[in-house]
Every structure is written in C-alpha cells, then in structure tokens.
Amino acid sequence: MAGRGRTFLGPVALLVLAHLAAAPDPYAEECRTKTYPPSGPTFKGNVPTYIINLDLPASKRWDQLVRDKKAELKTVVQNIKDIANTFFPSGKVVDIVDNKIAHLTATLPYPFNEELQGIANSSGIPLG
C-alpha cells in the first residue's frame, strides 16, 4: 500500500509544481525604463521628509510625524489586532497587550519610554 501512495504522490507533486510555475505573479509589473523622475501608475508622490528635533522633550519629538501619519498608524495597529484576534478570538491577547503590558514601557531607558508615551498620546492609540 505504501508503494501506491508514493507512486500517486509523484505525479500529483509535479502537477502542483507545474500549476505554480504557470501561475502569473500577482505582484509583477511591467519593467519600465527612463522613469526618473518617478512617474507611472504606481507612483504615489514624493516621500515626505521629517526632521526629528532631539532638543524637544522626548514626549514631543514625534508629534508632527504621528499627526501626519495617524490614519496609517491606526490601520497598521488594527491589522495587527485583527491578526491576533484571528488566532485568539476571545480578544484577551489584545486586551492584555493594550492594558496590562503597557506599564512595561516604564522599564525602558530614557528617552525611549517617553517617546513611546508621546506617540501613544499623539495618535490616540493605547500605549500597549
């Protein structure tokens, strides 16, 4: 019986590999030349530049960047929560991180602890 399984497995594996090799790459895009300065269908504009002033209090250094990217940051955090809730549907893991573990940031050395607190305050996202 084991010999039959091996005999069947070989052609099936080849069929799967052939299918994968023939499938179009969903992330491919046509190679373009002479695209400087950037343009085209995937160009979303110039990347903004931010100056992080280290002379500001640690809790205020990231305020401008966080204000400008608040929506994107909230989306990323929500995606992480959704993934966690997929594996642990009770929501307890997200609750523990948001509420119980947040105090661990106080154990980080200065200025990291205050920077994280400032980012949480500016974004409205829980510190955890």
Backbone as ProteinMPNN parsed JSONL, in Angstrom:
{"seq_chain_A": "MAGRGRTFLGPVALLVLAHLAAAPDPYAEECRTKTYPPSGPTFKGNVPTYIINLDLPASKRWDQLVRDKKAELKTVVQNIKDIANTFFPSGKVVDIVDNKIAHLTATLPYPFNEELQGIANSSGIPLG", "coords_chain_A": {"N_chain_A": [[0.824, -1.194, 0.0], [2.007, 1.202, 0.722], [3.71, 1.683, -1.408], [1.974, 2.356, -3.493], [1.001, 4.824, -2.64], [3.29, 6.414, -2.822], [3.724, 6.244, -5.559], [1.51, 7.586, -6.516], [1.862, 10.093, -5.339], [4.074, 11.321, -6.585], [3.313, 12.114, -9.362], [1.246, 13.9, -8.638], [2.594, 15.859, -7.164], [4.233, 16.885, -9.195], [2.262, 17.947, -10.86], [1.184, 19.974, -9.23], [3.457, 21.622, -8.916], [3.841, 22.366, -11.599], [1.532, 23.842, -12.038], [1.924, 25.97, -10.235], [4.21, 27.119, -11.344], [3.231, 28.058, -13.754], [1.403, 29.95, -13.011], [0.443, 33.381, -12.998], [2.453, 36.059, -11.715], [1.192, 37.79, -9.067], [2.153, 40.174, -8.111], [3.767, 41.299, -9.947], [4.945, 43.805, -12.166], [5.102, 45.587, -15.197], [8.336, 46.027, -16.478], [9.891, 49.131, -16.475], [11.567, 51.745, -18.213], [13.614, 54.708, -18.135], [12.383, 56.237, -16.075], [12.943, 58.254, -14.358], [12.519, 61.515, -13.423], [10.432, 59.848, -10.953], [7.386, 58.355, -12.099], [4.289, 57.234, -13.467], [1.93, 54.437, -13.089], [2.144, 53.406, -10.48], [3.295, 55.312, -8.93], [3.092, 57.334, -6.148], [3.644, 59.828, -5.315], [6.069, 62.149, -3.938], [8.177, 61.128, -1.265], [7.662, 62.297, 1.948], [9.781, 64.417, 3.949], [10.936, 64.392, 7.239], [12.003, 66.157, 10.079], [13.361, 65.223, 13.018], [13.463, 66.686, 15.964], [15.763, 66.53, 18.325], [16.185, 68.138, 20.451], [13.798, 68.8, 21.514], [11.411, 67.963, 24.129], [11.347, 64.484, 24.948], [8.808, 63.327, 24.782], [7.522, 64.846, 22.893], [8.806, 64.801, 20.458], [8.032, 63.282, 18.218], [5.596, 64.218, 17.424], [4.687, 65.748, 15.081], [5.135, 63.982, 12.902], [3.557, 61.796, 13.717], [1.037, 62.988, 13.823], [0.666, 63.518, 11.083], [0.688, 60.95, 10.016], [-1.221, 59.52, 11.339], [-3.631, 58.152, 10.593], [-2.664, 56.048, 8.98], [-1.029, 54.749, 10.833], [-2.931, 53.923, 12.718], [-4.339, 52.129, 11.122], [-2.394, 50.123, 10.678], [-1.996, 49.205, 13.319], [-4.583, 48.27, 13.858], [-4.741, 46.208, 11.969], [-2.813, 44.466, 13.013], [-4.068, 43.823, 15.43], [-6.328, 42.539, 14.406], [-5.159, 40.289, 13.24], [-4.1, 39.049, 15.529], [-6.5, 38.542, 16.857], [-7.569, 36.701, 15.135], [-6.136, 34.403, 15.652], [-6.502, 34.185, 18.384], [-9.451, 34.365, 19.282], [-10.91, 35.321, 21.462], [-10.166, 37.843, 22.212], [-8.657, 38.41, 24.365], [-5.854, 38.476, 24.265], [-5.213, 40.84, 22.879], [-6.365, 42.63, 24.657], [-4.768, 42.188, 26.929], [-2.267, 43.074, 25.985], [-2.873, 45.758, 25.351], [-3.729, 46.799, 27.825], [-2.546, 45.589, 30.131], [0.19, 45.132, 29.729], [1.231, 47.512, 29.02], [2.4, 49.043, 31.015], [4.991, 48.154, 31.096], [6.53, 49.69, 29.431], [7.523, 51.694, 30.967], [9.764, 50.616, 32.045], [11.669, 50.811, 30.15], [14.677, 52.404, 29.025], [15.379, 55.952, 29.331], [15.495, 57.897, 26.416], [13.465, 56.426, 25.349], [11.156, 55.394, 26.618], [9.621, 57.703, 27.167], [9.316, 58.71, 24.582], [7.739, 56.72, 23.373], [5.434, 56.975, 24.939], [4.687, 59.574, 24.218], [4.122, 59.18, 21.482], [1.935, 57.469, 21.69], [0.149, 59.2, 22.994], [-0.138, 61.272, 21.067], [-1.222, 59.908, 18.908], [-3.481, 58.671, 19.865], [-3.66, 56.026, 20.218], [-3.666, 53.122, 22.225], [-1.059, 52.718, 24.637], [0.044, 50.167, 24.946]], "CA_chain_A": [[0.0, 0.0, 0.0], [2.877, 2.367, 0.78], [4.235, 1.896, -2.755], [0.938, 3.047, -4.271], [0.975, 6.223, -2.208], [4.46, 7.087, -3.413], [3.501, 6.304, -6.997], [0.494, 8.622, -6.733], [2.36, 11.37, -4.855], [4.989, 11.91, -7.574], [2.598, 12.879, -10.4], [0.49, 14.995, -8.027], [3.565, 16.907, -6.857], [4.61, 17.508, -10.464], [1.12, 18.733, -11.317], [1.117, 21.177, -8.39], [4.586, 22.472, -9.291], [3.578, 22.917, -12.933], [0.494, 24.868, -11.874], [2.544, 27.126, -9.59], [5.149, 27.741, -12.279], [2.472, 28.705, -14.822], [0.545, 30.998, -12.464], [1.04, 34.713, -13.128], [2.888, 36.697, -10.478], [0.212, 38.84, -8.783], [2.833, 41.407, -7.711], [4.642, 41.735, -11.026], [4.516, 44.902, -13.003], [5.953, 45.683, -16.359], [9.588, 46.741, -16.258], [9.88, 50.402, -17.187], [12.841, 52.443, -18.297], [13.543, 56.17, -18.193], [11.32, 56.657, -15.166], [13.38, 59.262, -13.405], [11.917, 61.399, -12.104], [9.39, 58.82, -10.887], [6.053, 58.601, -12.65], [3.655, 55.968, -13.798], [0.714, 54.061, -12.354], [2.364, 53.062, -9.073], [3.905, 56.442, -8.228], [2.115, 57.974, -5.264], [4.141, 61.132, -4.909], [7.348, 62.169, -3.248], [8.172, 60.732, 0.137], [7.934, 63.492, 2.742], [10.944, 64.424, 4.837], [10.649, 64.891, 8.582], [13.155, 66.423, 10.934], [13.055, 64.905, 14.407], [14.256, 67.603, 16.775], [16.134, 65.864, 19.575], [16.21, 69.13, 21.529], [12.452, 68.838, 22.106], [11.191, 66.902, 25.123], [11.185, 63.173, 24.298], [7.387, 63.034, 24.547], [7.0, 65.723, 21.828], [9.658, 64.703, 19.273], [7.397, 62.584, 17.101], [4.231, 64.727, 17.277], [4.333, 66.122, 13.712], [5.071, 62.768, 12.095], [2.403, 60.999, 14.143], [-0.176, 63.687, 13.367], [0.525, 63.338, 9.637], [0.547, 59.526, 9.672], [-2.1, 58.91, 12.335], [-4.563, 57.198, 9.97], [-1.908, 54.868, 8.571], [-0.603, 54.065, 12.048], [-4.112, 53.237, 13.276], [-4.631, 50.992, 10.248], [-1.408, 49.077, 10.957], [-2.303, 48.648, 14.643], [-5.823, 47.496, 13.739], [-4.41, 44.966, 11.256], [-2.127, 43.581, 13.973], [-5.103, 43.331, 16.351], [-7.164, 41.581, 13.665], [-4.393, 39.04, 13.117], [-4.073, 38.429, 16.86], [-7.847, 38.035, 17.156], [-7.801, 35.528, 14.301], [-5.553, 33.258, 16.349], [-7.052, 34.153, 19.741], [-10.697, 35.101, 19.059], [-11.532, 35.858, 22.665], [-9.77, 39.23, 22.377], [-7.895, 38.557, 25.606], [-4.458, 38.814, 23.981], [-5.184, 42.272, 22.566], [-6.655, 43.323, 25.91], [-3.579, 42.104, 27.787], [-1.236, 43.96, 25.435], [-3.314, 47.154, 25.471], [-3.977, 47.284, 29.18], [-1.735, 45.019, 31.21], [1.618, 45.162, 29.435], [1.629, 48.887, 28.72], [3.252, 49.581, 32.077], [6.376, 47.728, 30.878], [7.294, 50.738, 28.752], [8.198, 52.484, 32.003], [11.038, 49.983, 32.354], [12.622, 51.132, 29.086], [15.52, 53.548, 29.387], [15.104, 57.25, 28.736], [14.262, 58.606, 26.148], [12.531, 55.564, 24.629], [9.882, 55.287, 27.327], [8.857, 58.938, 26.971], [8.968, 58.81, 23.168], [6.584, 55.841, 23.141], [4.269, 57.589, 25.579], [4.31, 60.706, 23.373], [3.497, 58.649, 20.265], [0.605, 56.989, 22.089], [-0.694, 60.372, 23.27], [-0.409, 61.996, 19.831], [-2.013, 59.102, 17.983], [-4.712, 58.182, 20.457], [-3.58, 54.562, 20.242], [-3.208, 52.695, 23.552], [0.394, 52.561, 24.763], [0.429, 48.748, 24.737]], "C_chain_A": [[0.863, 1.251, 0.0], [3.444, 2.681, -0.593], [3.255, 2.641, -3.639], [0.89, 4.53, -3.941], [2.123, 7.006, -2.807], [4.284, 7.242, -4.917], [2.521, 7.418, -7.336], [1.033, 10.004, -6.381], [3.251, 12.061, -5.875], [4.267, 12.711, -8.643], [1.799, 14.057, -9.827], [1.426, 16.16, -7.71], [4.0, 17.624, -8.126], [3.486, 18.389, -11.002], [0.997, 20.036, -10.538], [2.238, 22.136, -8.757], [4.38, 23.11, -10.655], [2.541, 24.024, -12.857], [1.078, 26.133, -11.261], [3.478, 27.86, -10.538], [4.406, 28.516, -13.365], [1.61, 29.859, -14.316], [1.213, 32.362, -12.615], [1.397, 35.285, -11.758], [1.939, 37.853, -10.175], [0.861, 40.174, -8.418], [3.733, 41.965, -8.81], [4.058, 42.967, -11.701], [5.525, 45.013, -14.124], [7.199, 46.515, -16.044], [9.575, 48.006, -17.105], [11.274, 50.997, -17.198], [12.582, 53.934, -18.378], [12.424, 56.699, -17.313], [11.813, 57.596, -14.079], [13.19, 60.613, -14.042], [10.751, 60.422, -12.12], [8.06, 59.29, -11.463], [5.419, 57.242, -12.866], [2.541, 55.596, -12.844], [0.929, 53.766, -10.874], [2.963, 54.217, -8.278], [2.847, 57.194, -7.437], [2.573, 59.337, -4.777], [5.459, 61.012, -4.181], [7.174, 61.77, -1.794], [8.498, 61.976, 0.965], [9.169, 63.31, 3.63], [10.522, 65.018, 6.169], [11.957, 65.106, 9.313], [12.713, 66.167, 12.364], [14.009, 65.724, 15.274], [14.535, 66.963, 18.136], [16.275, 66.837, 20.734], [14.838, 69.275, 22.187], [12.367, 67.795, 23.219], [10.884, 65.579, 24.401], [9.731, 62.872, 23.957], [6.796, 63.859, 23.409], [7.73, 65.553, 20.503], [8.944, 64.184, 18.032], [6.011, 63.133, 16.782], [3.848, 65.024, 15.83], [4.182, 64.9, 12.822], [3.834, 61.947, 12.44], [1.099, 61.674, 13.713], [-0.403, 63.454, 11.878], [0.229, 61.894, 9.244], [-0.393, 58.783, 10.613], [-3.023, 57.851, 11.725], [-3.846, 55.907, 9.576], [-1.464, 54.052, 9.776], [-1.767, 53.297, 12.675], [-4.483, 52.017, 12.436], [-3.681, 49.829, 10.526], [-1.723, 48.405, 12.293], [-3.569, 47.795, 14.581], [-5.584, 46.183, 13.005], [-3.716, 43.97, 12.176], [-3.141, 42.998, 14.956], [-5.986, 42.292, 15.666], [-6.458, 40.239, 13.518], [-4.36, 38.313, 14.459], [-5.431, 37.822, 17.192], [-8.224, 36.843, 16.276], [-7.293, 34.276, 15.011], [-6.116, 33.081, 17.752], [-8.345, 34.96, 19.751], [-11.332, 35.713, 20.304], [-11.226, 37.341, 22.854], [-8.923, 39.466, 23.614], [-6.452, 38.975, 25.348], [-4.329, 40.311, 23.703], [-5.437, 43.076, 23.835], [-5.44, 43.317, 26.838], [-2.507, 43.061, 27.294], [-1.624, 45.416, 25.635], [-3.338, 47.647, 26.909], [-3.007, 46.793, 30.252], [-0.229, 45.178, 30.983], [2.123, 46.585, 29.197], [2.569, 49.454, 29.779], [4.721, 49.17, 31.907], [7.198, 48.784, 30.145], [8.024, 51.624, 29.756], [9.552, 51.884, 32.362], [12.087, 50.237, 31.272], [13.458, 52.336, 29.494], [15.035, 54.829, 28.704], [15.968, 57.361, 27.481], [13.182, 57.73, 25.542], [11.171, 55.481, 25.3], [9.023, 56.528, 27.091], [8.47, 59.139, 25.506], [7.751, 57.949, 22.854], [5.314, 56.413, 23.762], [3.773, 58.77, 24.748], [3.62, 60.262, 22.091], [2.093, 58.157, 20.578], [-0.336, 58.173, 22.329], [-1.086, 61.086, 21.976], [-1.334, 61.23, 18.898], [-3.359, 58.686, 18.535], [-4.777, 56.665, 20.516], [-3.087, 54.158, 21.639], [-1.709, 52.406, 23.556], [0.831, 51.12, 24.533], [0.643, 48.426, 23.291]], "O_chain_A": [[0.516, 2.247, -0.634], [3.641, 3.853, -0.914], [3.661, 3.472, -4.451], [0.759, 5.379, -4.823], [1.943, 8.141, -3.25], [4.66, 8.269, -5.483], [2.691, 8.115, -8.336], [0.7, 10.984, -7.048], [3.184, 13.282, -6.014], [4.576, 13.888, -8.825], [1.693, 15.1, -10.472], [1.087, 17.317, -7.961], [4.122, 18.849, -8.13], [3.745, 19.464, -11.543], [0.736, 21.087, -11.123], [2.003, 23.337, -8.896], [4.714, 24.28, -10.845], [2.664, 25.038, -13.544], [0.773, 27.24, -11.704], [3.53, 29.09, -10.533], [4.908, 29.531, -13.847], [1.135, 30.666, -15.115], [2.416, 32.49, -12.388], [0.716, 35.019, -10.768], [1.88, 38.809, -10.948], [0.186, 41.203, -8.416], [4.386, 42.991, -8.619], [2.842, 43.137, -11.789], [6.669, 44.577, -13.994], [7.113, 47.572, -15.42], [9.284, 47.962, -18.3], [12.064, 50.768, -16.282], [11.464, 54.368, -18.657], [11.613, 57.515, -17.751], [11.196, 57.725, -13.022], [13.684, 60.826, -15.149], [10.147, 60.187, -13.167], [7.671, 60.451, -11.332], [5.98, 56.218, -12.476], [2.237, 56.335, -11.907], [-0.012, 53.865, -10.088], [3.121, 54.104, -7.062], [1.836, 57.632, -7.985], [1.936, 59.931, -3.907], [5.907, 59.914, -3.849], [6.145, 62.046, -1.178], [9.504, 62.638, 0.712], [9.534, 62.195, 4.003], [9.828, 66.034, 6.212], [12.899, 64.325, 9.175], [11.797, 66.82, 12.864], [15.213, 65.471, 15.303], [13.649, 66.872, 18.986], [16.464, 66.418, 21.876], [14.729, 69.811, 23.29], [13.158, 66.852, 23.251], [10.229, 65.577, 23.358], [9.454, 62.226, 22.946], [5.667, 63.596, 22.994], [7.297, 66.123, 19.501], [9.237, 64.616, 16.918], [5.311, 62.564, 15.944], [2.784, 64.595, 15.385], [3.212, 64.791, 12.072], [3.143, 61.458, 11.546], [0.162, 60.998, 13.287], [-1.534, 63.22, 11.452], [-0.424, 61.655, 8.229], [-0.366, 57.554, 10.677], [-3.177, 56.768, 12.289], [-4.354, 54.81, 9.808], [-1.511, 52.822, 9.756], [-1.604, 52.158, 13.111], [-4.894, 50.99, 12.976], [-4.113, 48.679, 10.602], [-1.718, 47.178, 12.389], [-3.626, 46.722, 15.181], [-6.156, 45.156, 13.369], [-3.995, 42.772, 12.127], [-3.081, 41.812, 15.279], [-6.349, 41.284, 16.271], [-7.076, 39.183, 13.653], [-4.568, 37.101, 14.518], [-5.51, 36.723, 17.741], [-9.105, 36.062, 16.636], [-7.935, 33.226, 14.979], [-6.201, 31.96, 18.255], [-8.348, 36.114, 20.179], [-12.221, 36.556, 20.183], [-11.945, 38.03, 23.577], [-8.515, 40.596, 23.884], [-5.883, 39.744, 26.123], [-3.434, 40.969, 24.233], [-4.788, 44.097, 24.061], [-5.125, 44.332, 27.46], [-1.902, 43.781, 28.088], [-0.794, 46.227, 26.046], [-3.0, 48.801, 27.175], [-2.691, 47.532, 31.184], [0.533, 45.339, 31.936], [3.332, 46.818, 29.179], [3.441, 50.263, 29.463], [5.602, 49.778, 32.515], [8.426, 48.779, 30.226], [9.038, 52.237, 29.421], [10.401, 52.574, 32.927], [13.261, 49.914, 31.457], [12.984, 53.197, 30.236], [14.382, 54.798, 27.661], [17.12, 56.928, 27.518], [12.091, 58.218, 25.245], [10.143, 55.497, 24.623], [7.823, 56.411, 26.841], [7.404, 59.684, 25.22], [6.839, 58.387, 22.153], [4.24, 56.338, 23.165], [2.565, 58.949, 24.591], [2.65, 60.884, 21.655], [1.162, 58.403, 19.811], [-1.493, 58.141, 21.908], [-2.246, 61.465, 21.808], [-2.136, 61.829, 18.181], [-4.278, 58.38, 17.775], [-5.82, 56.09, 20.826], [-2.18, 54.794, 22.176], [-1.167, 51.903, 22.571], [1.902, 50.889, 23.972], [0.967, 47.287, 22.953]]}, "name": "protein", "num_of_chains": 1, "seq": "MAGRGRTFLGPVALLVLAHLAAAPDPYAEECRTKTYPPSGPTFKGNVPTYIINLDLPASKRWDQLVRDKKAELKTVVQNIKDIANTFFPSGKVVDIVDNKIAHLTATLPYPFNEELQGIANSSGIPLG"}
